[in-house]
Amino acid sequence: MIKTWDINKLKEFEAMKKAKTYRFKAEIYKTGINYCVDVPAQVTSKMTATKGYIKIKGRVNQFLFKKSLVPIKNGLFRLFVNMPTLKGANTALGKTADFEIEQDFEMIIKEYPVPEMLTEQLTKAKLIEDFNHLTPSRRKNILKYLSFIKTEKTLQKNIEKLISQLHNNEKNPQIP
């Protein structure tokens, strides 16, 4: 069987899901062409950033939204508020709004189908184990690319290229 993603990562995120809700009031201001608010440090200090950003979900004046807090100077974070959110929250530039946010631990796992031809060719070449030993992101990228191929001829060509690379024990096989 061909692996598509790592189940341990999912379990790790499931354990973190107990998010606390934080409430604050902030004035909406403009920076450049964008509307935003600064999120208080006492709120963001209790959240965990991933690659610098903090994924959140919440409400502004009872209007639901899902966004990311963006890091700015001195360890502070900014929440950009787009026009649909402003209208839905019945607020505007210069007004103070009520915010209720919590960290969003929902992990979106996008799986791509394993082409039957790939499974057959890997089995025939006895390389399924080698394919499964690739990093989860490498497997995902390969399956993603293969899922967008329209013709059988192109699919066959790319699978042959992958099998050749696996046969030669290449660390990071890539297609196309």
N, C-alpha and C positions, 0 to 999 in steps of 0.2 A: 504494500500500500504506500502511496506517495503522500508525504506530509505537506500541508499547506501553510500552517502557522503554529506557533508555540503556545500550547495550552497553559504553561506556567505563567506567562505574561498576563493572561486573562485572569488567572487566580489571584495574582498580585494586585491587579486593579480592583477586583471584586472586594478584597479585604480593605481597600482604602475608601470605599464608597460612602461611608458614614460621614457626610459633609455637614458642617454646621452653617446655619444661615446667619448672615450679618446684615444689619440695617444701618443706613446712614443717609444724611441729606447732603446734597451737593448742588452748586450752581453750575449750570451748563454754560460753557464758554467756547469761543472759537479759537482754534489754532490752525493757521494756514487756511485751508478751505474746509476743515473738518470741525464738527461739534464734538465736545468731549467733557468729561468730568475727571477730577483727580480723586482716586480712591484713597481713603485714609490709610496711613501706614499701619495703624493698629489692626486693620482688617486684613491687609495683604500679608502682613508678617505671620499670620496664622495659616496661610495657604502655601502650597508648594508649586513652584514654577517648573515647567517642562520646556526645555530649550528656550528659556527666558520668558516665556509667556505663561499666563495662568488662564486655563479654560474655565469659564463660569457660565452659570445660568441664573436667571432671576427675574425680577420685576422692577420696572420704573413706573411709579404711579399706578401700580397694579397691571401694567402691560408686560406680558411675558417676552423674554428675549434670551438668546444664547450668543455669547461673544467671548472674546479673549481680552484679558487685561494686558496692556502693552507696557513694557518697562521704559522708564524715563530716568533722568539723573537722580543720584542719591538714593537708589533703591526704591523709589516710588513707582507706582503704576497708574496708568491712565486708561479710562474706559471711553472708547469712541462711540458716540451715539448717532446713528444714521437717521435720515429723514423719516422713513417709515416708523421707526421706534419713537421719534419725537412726536409724530402725529398720533400714533396709537396711545401714547402716554399723555396726550393733551398738554404738552409743555412746549417751551420754545427757548431760544437763545436768551440768556440773562435771567431765566427763571430758576428757582430752586426746586428740585424734584426729590421725591422719596425713593431711595434705592434699597432693594433687598436682594442680596446675592449669596450664592454658595458655589463652592468649587465643583466643577463638573468632571466627574471621574469616568463618565461614559466613554468607553473605548469602542470606536468603530472599526470593526475588523472586516475588511473587504476580501472576500475569497474569490478566486478565479477558478473556473472549471479546469480539470486536468484532461486535456484531449486524449481520447482513447488511443489515438495513434502514438502519442508519447509513451503511454503506459506499455503498449505492445512493444515498441522499439526498445525501451529501457529494460523490459523483461527479457527480450530476446538477446540483448547485449550484456545482460546480467549487471546492470548499472543502477538499478533502483536504489540500492543502499548508498551508492555514491551520490546520487541525486538528493536523497534524504539527508545526507551529511552536509549539504550546502547550508549556508545561513538562511534563516527564515525569510529575510528580506530578499536574498538572491533568488530563492525559489519563487517567491511572490512576483518578483520582477519578470522572471522567465515566463511564468504562467500568465501574467498580465499581458505580456507581449504576444504570446501564442494565442490568447483568447481573441485578439483583435485581427488576426490573420483571416483573410476571406477565402483564399483558394487553397485547395488541398496540396497543390504543387509547391506553393510557398511554405506551407506548414511542414511538408516533408523535408524541404531543403533546410529549414531552420532546426528541425529536430535532428537531422543528420549532423549539422554543425555542432549542436549541443552534445550529441553522443560522441563525436570526435574529440571534443574538448574534455569530456569526462574520461574518455579512454586514455587520453594523454595526461591524466591526473592534474589538469590545470586547476589552480586554486579558485579562481573567479571566472568560471565560464560565462560568456556573454553572447546574447543574440540580439540583434541581427549581426 
